[in-house]
Amino acid sequence: MNMTGIIFSEMCNDNLNAFTLDRNMAAIPFGGRYRLVDFPLSNMVNSGITNVAVVAKQHYHSLMDHLSKSQEWDLNRKNGGLLILPPFVNGSFSQTHRGKLDDLRNALIYLEDADTPYVLLADAHVIYNLDYRLVLQSHIDSGCDITLAATCQTEATQEPYGIVMEAGDDLRATSFAVDTQAAPGAYTGMGVCIMSREKLIQVVRDYTARGSYDLYRDFVQAQFNQGNLSINVYHFQDVVLHIRNAEEYIANNLSLTQPEIASALFRTDAPIYTRVHDEVPAYYGMDCDVSGCIIADGCIIEGSAQHCVISRGVRIGKGAVVKDCIIMQGSVVGEGAVLEHVVVDKWATISAGTELKGAPNSPVIIRKGATV
């Protein structure tokens, strides 16, 4: 494959700080058995990309543990394979994320050593199932400087998108904006960009030397507005889920209970791979009541669960009721507890008889390892 892949792992850390205080954003659990990074990484593997780097700046222990062997993605190779790129520690090192150009400055040696003509940049907080080879062919056919994958909005959006574009019938961008709401008919970016490797290296060197660190605002938008950059829009017309805040995280997790969304993301011809954990099958007690849930292996369900995503090794006690909840790995919900619109992070304990109720736009979040 003539593309090198780079995954950005920390684009929405500040908005997801309830989950990223001690883990990298790309390592956030999703769908009961996956991590966010599994989706762009699996898309790259399914597209024939065998040289992939994950750029990480902080809290990347769990990410490294998840990706350590890389055999699940068939990236345990002598040539190429999977590499995690932590930051270079020097006198100017800062834990603060300043932008993708800043991230790519730490990946310059990796980019220079790559032997592919193109680079694919992908964000870990956007979930979809896409063959990147189609995007690359669109980029080559267009003759444009860069190609951005995007979806077309059918109605106005309330939440700002990182990239909002307008394009003509030839799908060449006619306007480009960052961090703004989208009107009907506008194209919103999926965090997928393809450009020449040599051009990207030049841009990273030139712009970071002048103190510019935002790839899309400082380079793409500025050069596009000056007429020096052409943008090809690859119109993707299937399911795309953005994880930009806690509310979207919960809603998109629970949306997997809808067959049309689950079938679009988890395709038999393009699987989503993850680290495999051998667990016994889930156990359902005689008096349990389960409907509309995703339940992983190793769970013990003795209470009631409605419209929930429940990760492996979770125990729900007798008489407990969980509704519209996300219960992460190893957590325990005690007997008689009542949870509604609650996210319980890994290894947490909800004591017997506890009642916690949030709302779709204001969920209750229980920290990792906490006891309530």
C-alpha positions, 0 to 999 in steps of 0.5 A, spaced: 500 500 500 502 506 498 500 510 504 503 511 511 497 511 516 498 516 522 492 516 528 491 522 532 489 520 539 488 526 543 483 531 539 478 531 544 481 530 551 479 536 554 471 535 552 472 528 555 476 529 561 471 525 565 474 519 562 481 522 560 484 524 567 488 517 567 487 514 560 488 517 553 482 518 549 484 513 544 483 508 549 476 510 552 472 503 551 466 503 546 461 498 545 462 493 550 469 490 548 472 495 543 477 502 544 476 508 540 483 507 537 480 500 534 476 503 529 481 507 525 486 502 526 482 497 523 480 501 517 487 502 515 488 494 516 482 493 512 485 498 507 492 494 506 496 499 510 501 496 514 505 502 516 501 505 522 503 510 527 499 512 533 501 519 536 500 520 543 502 525 548 500 523 555 496 518 559 498 513 554 499 507 558 493 503 557 493 505 550 500 502 549 497 496 553 492 495 549 496 495 542 502 492 545 502 486 541 499 488 535 497 481 532 490 482 533 491 487 527 496 483 523 501 489 525 506 485 528 511 485 523 519 486 522 518 491 516 513 497 518 507 494 523 504 498 528 508 504 532 506 508 538 510 515 538 510 518 545 513 526 545 520 527 545 522 530 552 526 536 551 527 543 554 520 546 550 516 540 552 509 541 554 503 536 556 498 541 553 496 539 546 497 545 541 495 542 534 496 536 529 502 540 526 505 540 533 504 532 534 507 531 527 513 535 529 514 529 534 513 524 528 518 527 523 523 522 523 517 517 522 515 520 516 522 521 513 523 514 514 517 512 511 517 510 503 510 511 501 508 517 497 502 519 501 500 519 508 493 518 511 491 522 517 486 520 522 482 522 528 481 517 533 474 520 536 470 519 529 467 512 528 466 509 521 467 503 517 471 506 511 476 503 505 481 508 505 483 506 498 477 509 495 479 516 498 486 515 496 483 513 489 479 520 489 485 524 491 489 521 485 483 522 480 482 529 483 489 532 482 488 536 488 493 538 494 489 534 499 483 530 500 478 530 506 473 525 507 466 528 509 459 527 510 453 532 507 449 535 513 441 534 511 440 539 517 443 545 521 448 542 526 448 545 534 455 542 535 461 545 532 465 541 527 472 541 526 471 542 519 466 545 515 466 545 507 462 547 501 463 544 495 461 544 487 458 538 483 466 536 482 466 536 490 472 541 490 471 545 496 469 552 495 469 554 502 473 552 508 471 553 515 474 550 522 470 549 529 463 552 526 456 549 526 454 547 519 448 549 515 444 544 511 448 541 505 455 543 508 460 538 508 463 536 515 469 533 516 471 526 519 478 527 521 481 524 515 486 527 510 490 524 505 496 528 502 503 527 499 508 525 504 513 530 502 508 536 502 506 534 509 514 534 511 515 540 508 509 543 512 511 541 518 518 544 518 516 550 515 510 552 520 512 549 526 519 553 525 514 559 525 510 557 531 504 555 528 501 548 530 494 547 528 494 543 521 487 546 519 487 553 521 494 555 520 496 551 514 489 549 510 485 554 511 490 560 510 493 557 504 486 555 501 483 563 502 489 565 499 488 561 493 494 556 494 491 550 496 486 545 492 481 541 497 478 535 494 472 532 498 471 525 499 463 524 500 462 518 505 455 516 505 454 511 511 454 512 518 459 516 522 459 517 529 463 523 533 465 523 540 467 530 542 463 530 549 460 526 554 453 526 551 455 524 544 460 518 547 453 516 551 448 517 545 453 513 540 455 507 545 447 506 546 446 507 538 449 501 537 443 497 539 440 500 533 441 494 528 442 499 522 447 503 525 451 496 528 451 493 521 454 499 518 460 499 523 461 492 524 461 489 517 463 482 515 467 484 509 471 489 513 471 487 521 473 491 527 479 488 530 480 489 538 485 486 543 482 479 545 480 477 552 478 470 553 472 470 558 467 465 559 460 466 556 455 471 560 451 468 565 443 470 566 440 469 572 433 466 573 430 473 575 433 477 570 430 482 565 434 484 559 432 488 553 435 492 548 442 491 551 449 489 548 452 485 553 460 482 553 462 476 555 464 474 563 458 478 565 453 476 571 446 479 570 441 477 575 437 484 575 434 488 570 438 491 564 434 496 559 438 499 553 445 499 556 452 497 553 455 492 558 462 491 558 466 484 560 466 482 567 460 486 570 456 484 575 449 486 576 446 484 582 439 481 584 433 487 584 438 492 581 435 496 575 440 499 570 437 503 564 440 507 558 447 506 562 454 504 560 457 499 565 465 498 563 469 492 565 469 489 572 464 494 575 459 491 580 452 494 581 450 492 588 443 489 589 437 493 589 441 499 586 437 503 580 441 507 575 439 511 569 443 515 564 449 513 568 456 511 566 460 507 570 467 507 569 472 500 569 472 497 576 467 501 580 462 499 585 455 501 586 453 499 593 447 496 594 440 500 594 444 506 591 440 510 586 443 515 581 439 518 575 442 523 570 439 525 564 441 524 556 444 531 556 447 531 563 449 524 565 452 521 571 459 519 571 462 514 576 470 515 576 474 509 574 475 504 581 470 509 585 465 506 590 459 509 591 
